[in-house]
């Protein structure tokens, strides 16, 4: 297949993208995940406790997404 096989699940792949220093766009997410709904995968991570933020690129249309994993339970 054309998409990365490491890590294995869609959410693991998305987590890796969101933790990149420069963030990720929905186009990059769609290229990496075999999913037709990248925004749904973002919602799935939010449901698991991730904090998902975005900032607009200079074109004021494209969003760059960043993710912060949930805090470890002490």
C-alpha positions as CSV (number, residue, x, y, z in Angstrom):
1,X,0.0,0.0,0.0
2,X,1.0,3.6,-0.4
3,X,0.6,4.6,3.2
4,X,3.0,4.0,6.1
5,X,2.6,0.7,7.9
6,X,4.5,1.9,11.0
7,X,2.9,2.6,13.5
8,X,0.0,0.1,12.8
9,X,-3.3,1.8,13.8
10,X,-4.7,4.9,12.4
11,X,-4.7,6.6,15.8
12,X,-1.0,5.7,16.4
13,X,-0.1,7.2,13.0
14,X,-2.1,10.3,13.8
15,X,-0.5,10.7,17.2
16,X,2.9,10.6,15.5
17,X,1.9,13.3,13.1
18,X,0.4,15.6,15.8
19,X,3.6,15.3,17.9
20,X,5.8,16.7,15.1
21,X,7.3,20.0,16.0
22,X,5.8,21.7,12.9
23,X,2.4,20.1,13.4
24,X,0.3,18.5,10.5
25,X,-2.4,19.5,8.1
26,X,-5.5,17.6,7.1
27,X,-3.8,16.9,3.7
28,X,-0.9,15.2,5.5
29,X,-3.3,13.3,7.7
30,X,-5.2,12.1,4.6
31,X,-2.0,11.0,2.9
32,X,-0.9,9.0,6.0
33,X,-4.2,7.4,7.1
34,X,-6.3,5.1,5.0
35,X,-9.3,7.1,6.1
36,X,-11.8,9.3,4.3
37,X,-12.5,11.3,7.5
38,X,-9.3,12.7,9.1
39,X,-11.3,15.1,11.2
40,X,-13.1,12.1,12.8
41,X,-9.8,10.6,13.8
42,X,-8.9,14.0,15.5
43,X,-12.2,13.7,17.4
44,X,-11.3,10.1,18.4
45,X,-8.1,11.4,20.0
46,X,-10.0,14.2,21.8
47,X,-12.3,11.5,23.2
48,X,-9.2,9.7,24.5
49,X,-8.0,12.8,26.4
50,X,-5.7,14.4,23.8
51,X,-5.7,18.2,23.5
52,X,-5.9,19.1,19.8
53,X,-5.1,22.7,18.8
54,X,-4.5,24.4,15.5
55,X,-3.2,27.6,14.1
56,X,-3.9,29.1,10.7
57,X,-1.2,29.3,8.1
58,X,-0.5,32.6,6.4
59,X,-3.2,31.9,3.8
60,X,-5.7,32.2,6.6
61,X,-7.5,29.0,5.4
62,X,-5.1,26.0,6.0
63,X,-5.0,24.8,9.6
64,X,-1.9,23.2,11.1
65,X,-2.9,20.8,13.9
66,X,-0.9,20.1,17.0
67,X,-1.6,17.5,19.7
68,X,-0.7,17.0,23.3
69,X,-1.2,13.6,24.9
70,X,-3.3,13.2,28.1
71,X,-1.4,13.6,31.3
72,X,-0.3,10.4,32.9
73,X,-2.5,9.4,35.9
74,X,-0.5,9.7,39.1
